[in-house]
Amino acid sequence: MSTLKKNKRIKRAAQLDLYGDLKPGRGNKKTERGKAKYLGGNGRKTTGICKRVYRRNLKKIRVLENGAVVTRRIPVRLIRAGVIQKPIAQDPFSLPTE
C-alpha cells in the first residue's frame, strides 16, 4: 500500500471529524392529490413517488485549520453554530500587534 493513499485517508478522516459527512441524503418525493380529511375532503391520495437527493447547504469560506488558512465548502449549520473558526481579518497596510 502506498504512503500517498494512507496520507489521503488520514486527511479525509481528519476532515470528517471536523465537518462531518458532506454527502447528500437520499429520499422520496411524493406527489399527492385530493383534499385532507380534516378540511372536509376524502383524504390525500398518492399519485406518484420518485427518488430525490437532499443536498447539504454548503458555503465556500476561508477557515483556520491547524494554524493555516484554507478554503473549504462548509455546511451553513456549522457556521451558524459557531463550530467553524474563521481567520481574523486584518486591515491592509497595518503593522502586526503583538
C-alpha positions in Angstrom: 0.0 0.0 0.0 1.4 3.3 -1.0 2.1 6.1 1.5 0.1 8.6 -0.6 -3.1 6.7 -0.2 -2.5 6.4 3.5 -1.9 10.2 3.8 -5.1 10.9 1.8 -7.1 8.6 4.1 -5.7 10.3 7.2 -6.5 13.8 5.8 -10.0 12.6 4.9 -10.6 11.2 8.4 -9.5 14.5 10.0 -11.9 16.4 7.7 -14.7 14.1 8.6 -14.1 14.7 12.3 -14.2 18.5 11.8 -17.1 18.9 9.4 -18.9 15.6 9.3 -20.0 13.8 6.2 -20.9 16.2 3.4 -22.6 13.6 1.2 -26.2 14.3 0.2 -29.0 12.4 1.8 -31.5 10.4 -0.2 -35.2 10.1 0.0 -38.5 10.1 -2.0 -40.6 12.9 -3.4 -44.3 12.2 -3.2 -47.0 13.7 -5.5 -50.5 13.7 -4.0 -54.0 14.9 -5.0 -57.2 15.3 -3.1 -58.3 17.3 -0.1 -57.3 16.4 3.5 -60.0 14.8 5.6 -59.8 17.4 8.3 -60.6 20.0 5.7 -63.8 18.1 4.6 -62.3 16.0 1.8 -62.0 12.3 1.2 -58.3 12.1 2.1 -55.0 12.6 0.2 -54.1 10.0 -2.4 -50.5 9.4 -3.6 -50.3 9.5 -7.3 -46.5 9.1 -7.7 -43.3 8.5 -5.9 -39.8 9.3 -7.3 -36.3 9.3 -5.9 -34.6 12.6 -4.9 -31.5 13.9 -3.3 -31.4 16.2 -0.3 -28.2 18.3 -0.8 -26.4 20.0 2.1 -26.5 23.8 2.3 -22.7 24.3 1.6 -20.9 27.6 1.6 -17.4 28.2 0.3 -15.5 30.1 3.1 -11.9 30.6 4.4 -11.3 28.6 7.5 -8.5 28.5 10.1 -7.4 24.8 10.1 -4.3 23.7 12.0 -2.9 27.2 12.1 -3.2 27.6 8.3 -5.9 29.5 6.3 -7.6 27.2 3.8 -10.8 27.4 1.7 -13.4 24.8 2.3 -17.0 24.1 1.5 -18.7 24.1 4.9 -22.3 23.4 5.9 -24.1 26.6 6.9 -25.4 24.9 10.1 -21.9 24.5 11.4 -21.1 28.2 10.6 -24.3 29.3 12.4 -23.5 27.0 15.4 -20.1 28.7 15.8 -18.1 25.4 15.3 -16.1 26.9 12.5 -13.1 29.1 13.4 -12.7 31.9 10.8 -9.4 33.7 10.3 -9.2 37.2 11.8 -9.3 39.9 9.0 -6.5 42.4 9.3 -6.6 45.9 7.9 -4.3 46.4 4.9 -1.1 48.4 5.5 -1.3 47.9 9.2 1.5 46.8 11.5 1.0 43.5 13.3 0.2 43.9 17.0 2.0 41.7 19.5 
